[in-house]
Amino acid sequence: MISRSLLRLRLIRLPNFMTSWLNLDVPDLCILSDTLWAGVKERQLTVKKDRSATDVPFWDRRRPRYLFSGLMKCGCCGGGYSKISKDAFGCSTARNKGTCDNRLNIRRDVLEATVLDGLRHHLMDPDLFEVFCTEFTQELNRLRMTEGVDRKVKEQELEKVRNNIKRLIEAIKSGVPALSIKDELTELEDRKQVLTRSLDNMPEEEPLLLPSMALIYRQKVADLQAALHEEATSTKAFELIRSLVDEIRLVPVEGELKIELKGDLAAILGLCQTSKSPSGLTPERLLQVMLVAGARFELATFRL
């Protein structure tokens, strides 16, 4: 009788050399016919482009071709306005799907000139911006009141903690055993560190907006408009001008298109900043104020 301890199998992995491989043609399992496959490969060769042969950087090939491409919307259906001829834009939905009745178009040069003029003279009118500054400041101050109360409470507690620490140290100097008040002193020191870090991390109070920012903005838009025609600065000016526009809505009114220009408030205020008078408004703070204020900040929309 054979002992169980002797019944062992040993598995050894041996290489399967290519010379022993068996290659078979199985045409019944082909997904594509040889004719179709050859036709596709030939087509790929005809449309293939040598991307390394162009001197145009990748970003420039991907960026919008025209100044306000992708920002134009139909005032009837909300669809995009796209190029319909050499010099004109029209509602894509009306022409491609036929579900929109807006068949009015607009020349590219007329659109760009009108919007640039609106950016410069209407979107930040000094009188209107002064009203906006008042409203914005009031809303900002309301938010600051909550933060100010929190800061004041923490400052008062920190002062109380410091006085208690000072009192315990004086007690030790007067002969009170340090071990008897060690735990209390440790807790006070820990609380002092927590309060100090919390106050240090609180945002500093931002300066208020000034009506003079409107004049700064208008001058900078004028400079950008001029920079569009300079080869060295055209790309940067192109991007900055586009950043100021949130949406261009083209609305049919009595047989002609009216332009509603909606500005990006964050970008507009950002353009107004100077090294001497920064507003300190972060995008998060701006969004917070905008959400609370709601419709009162529709100042950035104008019909041209």
C-alpha positions in Angstrom: 0.0 0.0 0.0 1.4 3.4 -1.0 1.6 6.0 1.7 -0.2 9.3 1.2 3.0 11.2 1.8 4.4 9.8 -1.4 1.5 11.0 -3.6 2.7 14.4 -4.7 2.5 16.1 -8.1 5.0 18.5 -9.3 4.0 21.1 -11.9 6.7 22.5 -14.1 6.1 25.4 -16.5 7.9 24.9 -19.8 8.2 27.5 -22.6 6.0 27.1 -25.7 8.4 28.2 -28.5 7.0 30.0 -31.5 8.2 27.2 -33.8 5.6 25.0 -32.2 2.7 27.4 -32.6 -0.1 26.5 -34.9 -1.5 29.4 -37.0 -4.8 28.8 -38.8 -7.0 31.1 -40.9 -10.6 31.3 -39.7 -12.4 33.5 -42.2 -15.8 32.7 -40.8 -14.9 34.6 -37.6 -13.9 37.8 -39.3 -15.8 40.9 -38.3 -14.8 42.9 -41.4 -14.2 41.7 -44.9 -10.7 42.0 -46.4 -12.1 44.4 -49.0 -13.7 46.7 -46.4 -10.5 46.6 -44.2 -8.3 47.6 -47.1 -10.6 50.4 -48.1 -10.6 51.9 -44.6 -6.8 51.8 -44.4 -6.5 53.5 -47.7 -9.0 56.2 -46.6 -7.0 56.8 -43.4 -3.9 57.5 -45.5 -5.7 60.1 -47.6 -7.1 62.1 -44.7 -4.1 61.8 -42.3 -2.5 65.1 -41.5 1.1 65.7 -40.4 0.4 67.7 -37.2 4.1 68.4 -36.8 4.3 70.2 -40.1 2.3 73.2 -38.9 3.8 76.2 -37.1 0.5 77.0 -35.4 0.6 76.0 -31.6 -2.0 73.5 -30.4 -3.8 76.1 -28.2 -4.2 78.5 -31.2 -5.7 75.7 -33.2 -8.2 74.9 -30.5 -9.3 78.4 -29.5 -12.4 80.1 -30.9 -11.9 81.4 -34.4 -13.9 84.6 -34.0 -14.0 87.0 -31.1 -17.4 86.0 -29.7 -17.8 82.5 -31.0 -19.7 80.3 -28.6 -21.0 83.3 -26.6 -23.9 84.2 -28.9 -27.4 82.8 -28.1 -30.7 83.1 -29.9 -33.2 85.2 -27.9 -36.1 83.0 -29.1 -34.9 79.4 -28.5 -31.7 79.8 -26.6 -29.8 77.9 -29.2 -26.4 79.1 -30.5 -25.7 81.6 -33.2 -23.1 80.2 -35.7 -21.6 81.2 -39.0 -24.1 80.9 -41.9 -22.1 82.7 -44.6 -18.7 84.4 -45.1 -19.6 87.5 -43.0 -22.9 86.6 -41.1 -24.1 84.7 -38.1 -27.6 83.1 -37.7 -29.6 80.9 -35.4 -28.3 77.3 -35.7 -31.6 75.8 -34.5 -33.7 77.7 -37.1 -31.4 76.6 -40.0 -30.5 73.1 -38.9 -33.7 71.9 -37.2 -36.4 74.4 -38.3 -37.9 74.5 -34.8 -37.1 78.2 -34.3 -38.7 81.1 -36.2 -35.8 83.4 -35.8 -34.4 83.8 -39.3 -32.6 87.1 -38.7 -28.9 87.2 -39.1 -26.2 89.7 -38.2 -22.8 90.6 -39.8 -19.8 89.7 -37.8 -18.2 93.2 -38.0 -21.4 94.8 -36.9 -21.8 92.4 -33.9 -18.2 92.8 -32.8 -18.2 96.6 -33.1 -21.5 96.9 -31.2 -20.5 94.5 -28.4 -17.1 96.2 -28.0 -18.8 99.6 -27.8 -21.2 98.1 -25.2 -18.4 96.8 -23.1 -16.7 100.1 -23.1 -19.6 102.6 -22.7 -22.6 100.8 -21.4 -21.6 97.8 -19.3 -19.8 100.0 -16.8 -21.5 103.4 -17.0 -20.0 105.5 -14.2 -23.5 106.6 -12.8 -24.9 103.1 -12.9 -21.7 101.7 -11.4 -21.9 104.1 -8.5 -25.3 102.8 -7.7 -24.0 99.3 -8.0 -21.1 100.1 -5.6 -23.6 101.3 -3.0 -25.8 98.1 -3.3 -22.8 95.8 -3.4 -21.2 97.5 -0.4 -24.4 97.2 1.6 -24.6 93.5 0.8 -21.0 92.9 1.6 -21.3 94.8 4.9 -24.3 92.5 5.9 -22.1 89.5 5.4 -19.2 91.1 7.3 -21.5 91.8 10.3 -21.9 88.0 10.9 -18.1 87.5 10.6 -17.4 90.6 12.7 -19.6 89.2 15.6 -17.8 85.9 15.4 -14.4 87.6 15.5 -15.4 89.8 18.4 -16.7 86.8 20.4 -13.4 84.9 19.9 -11.3 88.0 20.7 -13.2 88.4 24.0 -12.8 84.7 24.9 -9.1 84.9 24.0 -8.7 87.8 26.3 -10.5 86.0 29.1 -8.3 82.9 28.6 -5.2 85.0 28.8 -6.3 86.6 32.0 -7.1 83.2 33.6 -3.6 81.9 32.6 -2.1 85.0 34.1 -4.1 84.4 37.3 -2.9 80.8 37.6 0.7 81.8 37.1 0.4 84.4 39.8 -1.1 81.8 42.1 1.9 79.5 41.5 4.2 82.4 42.4 2.2 82.9 45.6 2.9 79.4 46.7 -0.1 77.4 45.3 1.3 73.9 44.3 1.7 73.8 40.6 0.4 70.1 40.4 -3.0 71.2 41.8 -3.6 73.6 38.9 -1.6 71.8 36.2 -4.6 70.4 34.3 -6.5 73.6 34.3 -3.5 75.5 33.0 -2.9 73.0 30.3 -6.6 73.3 29.1 -6.3 77.1 29.1 -3.1 77.0 27.0 -4.7 74.6 24.5 -7.7 76.8 24.2 -5.5 79.8 23.7 -3.8 78.1 20.8 -7.1 77.1 19.1 -8.5 80.7 19.4 -5.3 82.3 18.2 -5.1 80.0 15.1 -8.8 80.6 14.3 -8.4 84.4 14.5 -5.2 84.3 12.4 -7.1 82.3 9.6 -10.0 84.7 9.5 -10.0 86.7 6.2 -9.0 90.3 6.4 -11.6 92.9 5.8 -11.6 93.8 2.1 -11.5 97.4 0.9 -14.8 98.7 -0.5 -15.4 99.2 -4.2 -14.9 102.7 -5.5 -16.9 104.4 -8.3 -13.6 105.4 -10.0 -13.2 101.7 -10.9 -15.7 102.3 -13.7 -13.4 104.8 -15.3 -10.4 102.5 -14.9 -12.5 99.7 -16.6 -13.4 101.8 -19.6 -9.8 102.8 -20.2 -8.7 99.2 -20.0 -11.3 98.0 -22.4 -10.2 100.8 -24.8 -6.6 99.6 -24.4 -7.7 96.0 -25.1 -9.7 97.0 -28.2 -6.5 98.7 -29.5 -4.4 95.7 -28.6 -6.5 93.5 -30.8 -4.9 95.1 -33.8 -1.4 94.6 -32.6 0.3 91.3 -33.5 2.2 91.1 -30.3 -0.8 91.6 -28.0 -3.8 90.4 -30.0 -3.9 86.9 -28.5 -3.9 88.1 -24.9 -6.4 90.9 -25.7 -8.7 88.3 -27.5 -8.8 86.1 -24.4 -9.3 89.0 -21.9 -12.2 90.5 -23.9 -13.9 87.1 -24.2 -13.6 86.7 -20.4 -15.6 89.9 -19.8 -18.6 88.5 -21.7 -20.9 85.9 -20.0 -23.4 85.8 -22.9 -24.6 87.7 -26.0 -28.3 87.2 -26.5 -29.7 88.2 -30.0 -33.4 89.1 -29.6 -35.6 89.7 -32.6 -37.6 93.0 -32.1 -39.8 94.4 -34.9 -37.8 92.8 -37.7 -34.3 93.5 -36.4 -31.9 92.0 -33.9 -31.3 93.7 -30.5 -28.2 92.7 -28.6 -28.5 91.9 -24.9 -25.0 91.9 -23.4 -24.4 90.1 -20.1 -21.1 90.7 -18.5 -19.1 88.4 -16.2 -19.0 90.4 -13.0 -16.0 88.6 -11.6 -13.9 89.3 -14.7 -15.1 92.9 -14.9 -14.1 93.6 -11.3 -10.9 91.8 -11.8 -10.0 94.0 -14.8 -10.6 97.0 -12.6 -8.0 96.1 -10.1 -4.8 98.1 -9.8 -1.8 97.6 -7.6 -2.7 100.7 -5.7 -6.3 99.9 -5.0 -7.0 96.2 -5.1 -10.5 95.2 -3.9 -9.4 91.9 -2.4 -12.6 90.3 -3.6 -12.0 86.6 -4.2 -14.3 84.7 -6.6 -15.8 82.8 -3.6 -16.6 86.0 -1.8 -18.1 87.5 -5.0 -20.3 84.5 -5.5 -21.4 84.6 -1.9 -22.5 88.2 -2.3 -24.2 87.6 -5.6 -26.2 84.7 -4.4 -27.5 86.6 -1.4 -28.2 89.8 -3.4 -30.0 88.0 -6.3 -31.7 90.1 -8.9 -30.4 93.4 -7.6 -27.1 92.8 -9.4 -28.6 92.5 -12.9 -26.6 95.7 -13.6 -24.3 93.7 -15.8 -27.0 93.1 -18.5 -27.7 95.8 -21.2 -29.7 95.9 -24.4 -27.7 97.6 -27.1 
